[in-house]
Amino acid sequence: HDEVLTAKTLSRQKGRLEKDKVFQPSAADFDTPSAAEFDAHVNYYKVTGAEELSPHAEIERRCDKFRAMFHLHEALTELGSRQPGKNAEFQERKKQVAAACAVLLHQPTRQQYDHARDSLDAAAEVGLKKRPPDKDSMDGRKILQEFDPAE
């Protein structure tokens, strides 16, 4: 398991280094306190609509778009032009995006999260445990495309 996990982590880091010129992996990332609690069974990349190897700037851009979209939604709700019945769904989406952005925008926490997900995959690959499916979460790419068709 450890050899497979190390290979997955190194492969991910190599991929990110190729796509993200400001990414500087460090062993200290794994000792740094997390900026937010995370659940390795939730795909935060799917929530933000980003690819797993997306550069930090791309994830930040997506999180900023979600913040703008949520701000607009709240303003329209206050003006009465949005259906109040959709508020629970809106609040759940907002909560998921906030969690995803908190994890993915802090390099050490993102490294720890990726490592935890890689560990689940490595355990399944060597036959230690079956990989449970990811928890149900929103598809940020679809939501951003509704907000901005150019996305």
Rosetta constraint file for C-alpha pairs under 8 A:
AtomPair CA 1 CA 5 HARMONIC 6.02 0.50
AtomPair CA 1 CA 119 HARMONIC 7.97 0.50
AtomPair CA 1 CA 122 HARMONIC 5.88 0.50
AtomPair CA 1 CA 123 HARMONIC 5.86 0.50
AtomPair CA 1 CA 126 HARMONIC 6.22 0.50
AtomPair CA 1 CA 128 HARMONIC 7.98 0.50
AtomPair CA 2 CA 6 HARMONIC 6.01 0.50
AtomPair CA 2 CA 122 HARMONIC 7.96 0.50
AtomPair CA 3 CA 7 HARMONIC 6.20 0.50
AtomPair CA 4 CA 8 HARMONIC 6.18 0.50
AtomPair CA 4 CA 122 HARMONIC 5.67 0.50
AtomPair CA 4 CA 126 HARMONIC 7.88 0.50
AtomPair CA 5 CA 9 HARMONIC 6.12 0.50
AtomPair CA 5 CA 115 HARMONIC 7.87 0.50
AtomPair CA 5 CA 118 HARMONIC 6.22 0.50
AtomPair CA 5 CA 119 HARMONIC 5.72 0.50
AtomPair CA 5 CA 122 HARMONIC 5.39 0.50
AtomPair CA 6 CA 10 HARMONIC 6.09 0.50
AtomPair CA 7 CA 11 HARMONIC 6.02 0.50
AtomPair CA 8 CA 12 HARMONIC 6.12 0.50
AtomPair CA 8 CA 118 HARMONIC 6.33 0.50
AtomPair CA 8 CA 122 HARMONIC 7.72 0.50
AtomPair CA 9 CA 13 HARMONIC 6.16 0.50
AtomPair CA 9 CA 114 HARMONIC 7.81 0.50
AtomPair CA 9 CA 115 HARMONIC 6.33 0.50
AtomPair CA 9 CA 118 HARMONIC 6.88 0.50
AtomPair CA 10 CA 14 HARMONIC 6.07 0.50
AtomPair CA 11 CA 15 HARMONIC 6.21 0.50
AtomPair CA 12 CA 16 HARMONIC 6.19 0.50
AtomPair CA 12 CA 53 HARMONIC 7.27 0.50
AtomPair CA 13 CA 17 HARMONIC 6.05 0.50
AtomPair CA 13 CA 25 HARMONIC 7.03 0.50
AtomPair CA 14 CA 18 HARMONIC 6.34 0.50
AtomPair CA 15 CA 19 HARMONIC 6.49 0.50
AtomPair CA 15 CA 53 HARMONIC 6.33 0.50
AtomPair CA 16 CA 20 HARMONIC 5.54 0.50
AtomPair CA 16 CA 23 HARMONIC 7.00 0.50
AtomPair CA 16 CA 53 HARMONIC 5.11 0.50
AtomPair CA 16 CA 54 HARMONIC 7.07 0.50
AtomPair CA 16 CA 55 HARMONIC 6.88 0.50
AtomPair CA 17 CA 21 HARMONIC 6.15 0.50
AtomPair CA 17 CA 22 HARMONIC 7.92 0.50
AtomPair CA 17 CA 23 HARMONIC 5.95 0.50
AtomPair CA 17 CA 24 HARMONIC 7.57 0.50
AtomPair CA 19 CA 53 HARMONIC 7.00 0.50
AtomPair CA 19 CA 54 HARMONIC 6.89 0.50
AtomPair CA 19 CA 55 HARMONIC 6.04 0.50
AtomPair CA 20 CA 54 HARMONIC 7.29 0.50
AtomPair CA 20 CA 55 HARMONIC 4.55 0.50
AtomPair CA 20 CA 56 HARMONIC 6.96 0.50
AtomPair CA 21 CA 55 HARMONIC 7.93 0.50
AtomPair CA 22 CA 56 HARMONIC 8.00 0.50
AtomPair CA 23 CA 55 HARMONIC 7.71 0.50
AtomPair CA 23 CA 56 HARMONIC 7.68 0.50
AtomPair CA 25 CA 29 HARMONIC 7.22 0.50
AtomPair CA 26 CA 30 HARMONIC 7.91 0.50
AtomPair CA 27 CA 31 HARMONIC 7.44 0.50
AtomPair CA 28 CA 32 HARMONIC 6.15 0.50
AtomPair CA 28 CA 108 HARMONIC 7.89 0.50
AtomPair CA 29 CA 107 HARMONIC 7.30 0.50
AtomPair CA 29 CA 108 HARMONIC 4.22 0.50
AtomPair CA 29 CA 109 HARMONIC 7.39 0.50
AtomPair CA 29 CA 111 HARMONIC 6.60 0.50
AtomPair CA 29 CA 112 HARMONIC 7.30 0.50
AtomPair CA 30 CA 108 HARMONIC 6.40 0.50
AtomPair CA 30 CA 109 HARMONIC 7.97 0.50
AtomPair CA 30 CA 111 HARMONIC 7.06 0.50
AtomPair CA 30 CA 112 HARMONIC 5.90 0.50
AtomPair CA 32 CA 108 HARMONIC 6.34 0.50
AtomPair CA 32 CA 109 HARMONIC 7.92 0.50
AtomPair CA 33 CA 108 HARMONIC 7.87 0.50
AtomPair CA 33 CA 109 HARMONIC 7.65 0.50
AtomPair CA 34 CA 108 HARMONIC 6.79 0.50
AtomPair CA 34 CA 109 HARMONIC 4.87 0.50
AtomPair CA 34 CA 112 HARMONIC 7.80 0.50
AtomPair CA 35 CA 102 HARMONIC 6.84 0.50
AtomPair CA 35 CA 103 HARMONIC 6.79 0.50
AtomPair CA 35 CA 106 HARMONIC 6.59 0.50
AtomPair CA 35 CA 109 HARMONIC 6.06 0.50
AtomPair CA 36 CA 99 HARMONIC 7.48 0.50
AtomPair CA 36 CA 102 HARMONIC 6.08 0.50
AtomPair CA 36 CA 103 HARMONIC 5.91 0.50
AtomPair CA 36 CA 109 HARMONIC 7.21 0.50
AtomPair CA 37 CA 103 HARMONIC 7.60 0.50
AtomPair CA 38 CA 99 HARMONIC 7.57 0.50
AtomPair CA 38 CA 103 HARMONIC 6.80 0.50
AtomPair CA 38 CA 113 HARMONIC 6.85 0.50
AtomPair CA 39 CA 113 HARMONIC 7.81 0.50
AtomPair CA 40 CA 113 HARMONIC 6.26 0.50
AtomPair CA 40 CA 114 HARMONIC 7.92 0.50
AtomPair CA 40 CA 116 HARMONIC 5.85 0.50
AtomPair CA 40 CA 117 HARMONIC 5.30 0.50
AtomPair CA 41 CA 117 HARMONIC 7.35 0.50
AtomPair CA 41 CA 132 HARMONIC 7.75 0.50
AtomPair CA 41 CA 133 HARMONIC 7.33 0.50
AtomPair CA 41 CA 134 HARMONIC 4.79 0.50
AtomPair CA 41 CA 135 HARMONIC 5.70 0.50
AtomPair CA 42 CA 134 HARMONIC 5.44 0.50
AtomPair CA 42 CA 135 HARMONIC 5.25 0.50
AtomPair CA 42 CA 136 HARMONIC 7.39 0.50
AtomPair CA 42 CA 137 HARMONIC 7.01 0.50
AtomPair CA 43 CA 47 HARMONIC 6.58 0.50
AtomPair CA 43 CA 134 HARMONIC 6.53 0.50
AtomPair CA 43 CA 135 HARMONIC 7.65 0.50
AtomPair CA 43 CA 137 HARMONIC 7.43 0.50
AtomPair CA 44 CA 48 HARMONIC 6.31 0.50
AtomPair CA 44 CA 97 HARMONIC 7.96 0.50
AtomPair CA 44 CA 99 HARMONIC 7.95 0.50
AtomPair CA 44 CA 100 HARMONIC 4.81 0.50
AtomPair CA 44 CA 101 HARMONIC 7.89 0.50
AtomPair CA 44 CA 103 HARMONIC 7.96 0.50
AtomPair CA 44 CA 104 HARMONIC 7.52 0.50
AtomPair CA 45 CA 49 HARMONIC 5.86 0.50
AtomPair CA 45 CA 50 HARMONIC 5.03 0.50
AtomPair CA 45 CA 51 HARMONIC 6.03 0.50
AtomPair CA 45 CA 52 HARMONIC 5.96 0.50
AtomPair CA 45 CA 100 HARMONIC 7.38 0.50
AtomPair CA 46 CA 50 HARMONIC 6.27 0.50
AtomPair CA 46 CA 51 HARMONIC 7.57 0.50
AtomPair CA 46 CA 137 HARMONIC 7.72 0.50
AtomPair CA 46 CA 138 HARMONIC 7.21 0.50
AtomPair CA 46 CA 139 HARMONIC 5.50 0.50
AtomPair CA 46 CA 140 HARMONIC 6.00 0.50
AtomPair CA 46 CA 141 HARMONIC 7.30 0.50
AtomPair CA 47 CA 96 HARMONIC 6.91 0.50
AtomPair CA 47 CA 97 HARMONIC 6.24 0.50
AtomPair CA 47 CA 100 HARMONIC 6.66 0.50
AtomPair CA 47 CA 137 HARMONIC 6.51 0.50
AtomPair CA 47 CA 138 HARMONIC 5.45 0.50
AtomPair CA 47 CA 139 HARMONIC 5.29 0.50
AtomPair CA 47 CA 140 HARMONIC 4.64 0.50
AtomPair CA 47 CA 141 HARMONIC 7.70 0.50
AtomPair CA 48 CA 59 HARMONIC 7.24 0.50
AtomPair CA 48 CA 62 HARMONIC 6.43 0.50
AtomPair CA 48 CA 63 HARMONIC 6.82 0.50
AtomPair CA 48 CA 97 HARMONIC 6.44 0.50
AtomPair CA 48 CA 100 HARMONIC 6.80 0.50
AtomPair CA 48 CA 101 HARMONIC 7.45 0.50
AtomPair CA 48 CA 139 HARMONIC 7.40 0.50
AtomPair CA 48 CA 140 HARMONIC 4.71 0.50
AtomPair CA 48 CA 141 HARMONIC 6.80 0.50
AtomPair CA 49 CA 62 HARMONIC 7.52 0.50
AtomPair CA 49 CA 139 HARMONIC 6.36 0.50
AtomPair CA 49 CA 140 HARMONIC 4.22 0.50
AtomPair CA 49 CA 141 HARMONIC 3.96 0.50
AtomPair CA 49 CA 142 HARMONIC 7.59 0.50
AtomPair CA 49 CA 144 HARMONIC 7.73 0.50
AtomPair CA 50 CA 54 HARMONIC 6.25 0.50
AtomPair CA 50 CA 58 HARMONIC 7.50 0.50
AtomPair CA 50 CA 59 HARMONIC 6.34 0.50
AtomPair CA 50 CA 62 HARMONIC 7.60 0.50
AtomPair CA 50 CA 140 HARMONIC 7.93 0.50
AtomPair CA 50 CA 141 HARMONIC 7.31 0.50
AtomPair CA 54 CA 58 HARMONIC 6.13 0.50
AtomPair CA 54 CA 59 HARMONIC 6.69 0.50
AtomPair CA 55 CA 59 HARMONIC 6.66 0.50
AtomPair CA 56 CA 60 HARMONIC 6.10 0.50
AtomPair CA 56 CA 104 HARMONIC 7.93 0.50
AtomPair CA 56 CA 105 HARMONIC 6.66 0.50
AtomPair CA 57 CA 61 HARMONIC 6.07 0.50
AtomPair CA 58 CA 62 HARMONIC 6.29 0.50
AtomPair CA 59 CA 63 HARMONIC 6.15 0.50
AtomPair CA 59 CA 101 HARMONIC 7.71 0.50
AtomPair CA 59 CA 104 HARMONIC 7.31 0.50
AtomPair CA 59 CA 105 HARMONIC 7.09 0.50
AtomPair CA 60 CA 64 HARMONIC 6.11 0.50
AtomPair CA 60 CA 101 HARMONIC 7.75 0.50
AtomPair CA 60 CA 105 HARMONIC 6.70 0.50
AtomPair CA 61 CA 65 HARMONIC 6.27 0.50
AtomPair CA 62 CA 66 HARMONIC 6.30 0.50
AtomPair CA 63 CA 67 HARMONIC 6.22 0.50
AtomPair CA 63 CA 97 HARMONIC 7.46 0.50
AtomPair CA 63 CA 101 HARMONIC 6.16 0.50
AtomPair CA 64 CA 68 HARMONIC 6.24 0.50
AtomPair CA 65 CA 69 HARMONIC 6.08 0.50
AtomPair CA 65 CA 144 HARMONIC 7.64 0.50
AtomPair CA 66 CA 70 HARMONIC 6.00 0.50
AtomPair CA 66 CA 97 HARMONIC 7.53 0.50
AtomPair CA 66 CA 144 HARMONIC 7.37 0.50
AtomPair CA 67 CA 71 HARMONIC 6.04 0.50
AtomPair CA 68 CA 72 HARMONIC 6.15 0.50
AtomPair CA 69 CA 73 HARMONIC 6.13 0.50
AtomPair CA 69 CA 147 HARMONIC 7.08 0.50
AtomPair CA 70 CA 74 HARMONIC 6.12 0.50
AtomPair CA 70 CA 94 HARMONIC 7.11 0.50
AtomPair CA 71 CA 75 HARMONIC 6.20 0.50
AtomPair CA 72 CA 76 HARMONIC 6.13 0.50
AtomPair CA 73 CA 77 HARMONIC 6.08 0.50
AtomPair CA 73 CA 82 HARMONIC 7.60 0.50
AtomPair CA 74 CA 78 HARMONIC 6.23 0.50
AtomPair CA 75 CA 79 HARMONIC 6.37 0.50
AtomPair CA 76 CA 80 HARMONIC 6.25 0.50
AtomPair CA 76 CA 81 HARMONIC 5.44 0.50
AtomPair CA 76 CA 82 HARMONIC 5.92 0.50
AtomPair CA 77 CA 81 HARMONIC 5.78 0.50
AtomPair CA 77 CA 82 HARMONIC 4.76 0.50
AtomPair CA 77 CA 83 HARMONIC 7.16 0.50
AtomPair CA 77 CA 84 HARMONIC 7.07 0.50
AtomPair CA 83 CA 87 HARMONIC 7.55 0.50
AtomPair CA 86 CA 90 HARMONIC 6.20 0.50
AtomPair CA 87 CA 91 HARMONIC 6.01 0.50
AtomPair CA 88 CA 92 HARMONIC 6.23 0.50
AtomPair CA 89 CA 93 HARMONIC 6.25 0.50
AtomPair CA 90 CA 94 HARMONIC 6.12 0.50
AtomPair CA 91 CA 95 HARMONIC 6.09 0.50
AtomPair CA 92 CA 96 HARMONIC 6.22 0.50
AtomPair CA 93 CA 97 HARMONIC 6.18 0.50
AtomPair CA 93 CA 138 HARMONIC 6.97 0.50
AtomPair CA 94 CA 98 HARMONIC 6.09 0.50
AtomPair CA 95 CA 99 HARMONIC 6.25 0.50
AtomPair CA 96 CA 100 HARMONIC 6.16 0.50
AtomPair CA 96 CA 137 HARMONIC 7.69 0.50
AtomPair CA 96 CA 138 HARMONIC 7.78 0.50
AtomPair CA 97 CA 101 HARMONIC 5.96 0.50
AtomPair CA 98 CA 102 HARMONIC 6.07 0.50
AtomPair CA 99 CA 103 HARMONIC 6.34 0.50
AtomPair CA 100 CA 104 HARMONIC 6.01 0.50
AtomPair CA 101 CA 105 HARMONIC 5.59 0.50
AtomPair CA 102 CA 106 HARMONIC 6.60 0.50
AtomPair CA 103 CA 109 HARMONIC 5.54 0.50
AtomPair CA 103 CA 110 HARMONIC 5.51 0.50
AtomPair CA 103 CA 113 HARMONIC 7.46 0.50
AtomPair CA 104 CA 109 HARMONIC 6.92 0.50
AtomPair CA 104 CA 110 HARMONIC 4.80 0.50
AtomPair CA 105 CA 110 HARMONIC 7.02 0.50
AtomPair CA 106 CA 110 HARMONIC 5.97 0.50
AtomPair CA 107 CA 111 HARMONIC 6.05 0.50
AtomPair CA 108 CA 112 HARMONIC 6.18 0.50
AtomPair CA 109 CA 113 HARMONIC 6.02 0.50
AtomPair CA 110 CA 114 HARMONIC 6.02 0.50
AtomPair CA 111 CA 115 HARMONIC 6.05 0.50
AtomPair CA 112 CA 116 HARMONIC 6.16 0.50
AtomPair CA 113 CA 117 HARMONIC 6.31 0.50
AtomPair CA 114 CA 118 HARMONIC 6.02 0.50
AtomPair CA 115 CA 119 HARMONIC 6.03 0.50
AtomPair CA 116 CA 120 HARMONIC 6.51 0.50
AtomPair CA 117 CA 121 HARMONIC 6.43 0.50
AtomPair CA 118 CA 122 HARMONIC 5.96 0.50
AtomPair CA 119 CA 123 HARMONIC 6.06 0.50
AtomPair CA 120 CA 124 HARMONIC 6.40 0.50
AtomPair CA 120 CA 131 HARMONIC 6.18 0.50
AtomPair CA 121 CA 125 HARMONIC 6.08 0.50
AtomPair CA 121 CA 131 HARMONIC 6.33 0.50
AtomPair CA 122 CA 126 HARMONIC 6.28 0.50
AtomPair CA 123 CA 127 HARMONIC 6.14 0.50
AtomPair CA 123 CA 128 HARMONIC 5.00 0.50
AtomPair CA 123 CA 129 HARMONIC 5.53 0.50
AtomPair CA 123 CA 130 HARMONIC 7.52 0.50
AtomPair CA 123 CA 131 HARMONIC 7.55 0.50
AtomPair CA 124 CA 128 HARMONIC 5.81 0.50
AtomPair CA 124 CA 129 HARMONIC 4.96 0.50
AtomPair CA 124 CA 130 HARMONIC 4.99 0.50
AtomPair CA 124 CA 131 HARMONIC 5.25 0.50
AtomPair CA 139 CA 143 HARMONIC 6.62 0.50
AtomPair CA 140 CA 144 HARMONIC 6.00 0.50
AtomPair CA 141 CA 145 HARMONIC 6.16 0.50
AtomPair CA 141 CA 151 HARMONIC 7.95 0.50
AtomPair CA 142 CA 146 HARMONIC 6.36 0.50
AtomPair CA 143 CA 147 HARMONIC 6.42 0.50
AtomPair CA 144 CA 148 HARMONIC 5.81 0.50
AtomPair CA 144 CA 149 HARMONIC 7.64 0.50
AtomPair CA 144 CA 151 HARMONIC 6.53 0.50
AtomPair CA 145 CA 149 HARMONIC 4.64 0.50
AtomPair CA 145 CA 150 HARMONIC 6.87 0.50
AtomPair CA 145 CA 151 HARMONIC 5.25 0.50
